[in-house]
Amino acid sequence: MPRRGQAVVIGGSRGLGAAIAYALGAAGWPTTVAARDTEQLERCRKEAAERGVELSTAQVDTLAPADVRRLFTDLAQRGQLDVCVMAAGRNLSQRLLRPPREAGGAWSAHGIEEWHATVDLNLTGTFLAGREAALTMAQAGTGGVLVPVVSCTWQGSWGQSAYAAAKAGVVSLTRSWALELGEFGIRVVAVAPGVVDGAALREKGARHPAHARYMERLREQVPLRRFAAEHEVAETVLHAVTNQYLTGTVIEVAGGGFPARIP
Ligand SMILES: NC(=O)c1ccc[n+]([C@@H]2O[C@H](COP(=O)([O-])OP(=O)(O)OC[C@H]3O[C@@H](n4cnc5c(N)ncnc54)[C@H](OP(=O)(O)O)[C@@H]3O)[C@@H](O)[C@H]2O)c1
């Protein structure tokens, strides 16, 4: 894609989103990182600037439709929008059922609040951001690309059914939107990482040794025997952005993936 316009990364203030924003900025797109916490947005901007990449920041809650609309109105006033990466998401580890021997004497079942929170952020948040990004691109008549960040768990994952279902929903949006938006020159390409070896994973492992042991067993099941580096996922997003014949598909960047249930 010729670098004519700008990029935005929703959920770009830390973790994978920040790495993607940095890569887009380094590749020449004027890039805005959008998230809720303004202090973290500023930290993200400063860290990128120290590495030679200027990023803009914008506060947005991807679950607030008016907020999302305002973000895209502001972006449209600044110039043409080429790229919208939707990275705001959160995993949930919760089984559908836990038997009495594990749950203190009675069956315990998946919580409805946790279900809604997971589906809202991962699926509805992506819908709201993708809808406004597509509208902005269609109204401008310039085309563009939407890149939802999903997860290789979308095909089903033991102990993560709400998260996996939400990401599968986003894969379905990817396919449907590609069918609808191709005529406007708008592509939709999902990127599906496996586990990413980032600060959040290391910090959680330091706080919860049992989690660190579980993740080590998981890592051994990955055919490449390691998790992804953030820049490897960011490079895949750049490929989705630059390859003009990709749409309606999911690019997995998961080292060969892992089994549905870790032994
Ligand atoms: N890390 C992994 O191993 C991994 C693997 C596969 C897929 N993924 C996917 O990759 C994406 C990024 O994951 P991550 O681990 O890098 O996440 P993370 O470190 O928790 O970062 C999440 C980002 O989303 C923002 N965010 C959260 N809720 C938001 C909301 N309502 N509105 C706007 N922004 C919001 C956060 O900022 P605020 O909280 O300040 O808003 C932050 O910038 C997610 O979609 C995740 O499912 C991650």
The ligand as a Gaussian input file, in Angstrom:
#p B3LYP/6-31G(d) Opt

LIG

0 1
 N       -0.669000     -11.322000      24.677000
 C       -0.939000     -12.486000      24.098000
 O       -0.325000     -13.541000      24.385000
 C       -2.001000     -12.563000      23.036000
 C       -2.145000     -13.744000      22.295000
 C       -3.144000     -13.802000      21.318000
 C       -3.952000     -12.723000      21.088000
 N       -3.802000     -11.589000      21.838000
 C       -4.700000     -10.465000      21.562000
 O       -3.911000      -9.323000      21.280000
 C       -4.568000      -8.158000      21.755000
 C       -3.624000      -7.393000      22.676000
 O       -3.304000      -8.253000      23.766000
 P       -2.254000      -7.808000      24.897000
 O       -1.917000      -9.017000      25.677000
 O       -1.171000      -6.995000      24.289000
 O       -3.219000      -6.888000      25.798000
 P       -2.873000      -5.820000      26.939000
 O       -1.414000      -5.757000      27.225000
 O       -3.821000      -6.086000      28.060000
 O       -3.305000      -4.421000      26.242000
 C       -4.632000      -4.206000      25.917000
 C       -4.759000      -2.842000      25.260000
 O       -6.154000      -2.607000      25.010000
 C       -6.556000      -1.417000      25.685000
 N       -7.950000      -1.549000      26.078000
 C       -8.506000      -2.431000      26.949000
 N       -9.805000      -2.210000      27.073000
 C      -10.097000      -1.160000      26.257000
 C      -11.275000      -0.434000      25.961000
 N      -12.470000      -0.741000      26.522000
 N      -11.205000       0.583000      25.077000
 C      -10.027000       0.919000      24.500000
 N       -8.877000       0.282000      24.743000
 C       -8.918000      -0.743000      25.617000
 C       -5.583000      -1.284000      26.851000
 O       -5.484000       0.043000      27.350000
 P       -6.488000       0.608000      28.500000
 O       -6.703000      -0.493000      29.490000
 O       -5.805000       1.813000      29.038000
 O       -7.756000       0.980000      27.764000
 C       -4.289000      -1.712000      26.156000
 O       -3.802000      -0.653000      25.340000
 C       -5.850000      -8.636000      22.414000
 O       -6.920000      -8.536000      21.513000
 C       -5.571000     -10.090000      22.740000
 O       -6.751000     -10.855000      22.798000
 C       -2.854000     -11.472000      22.791000

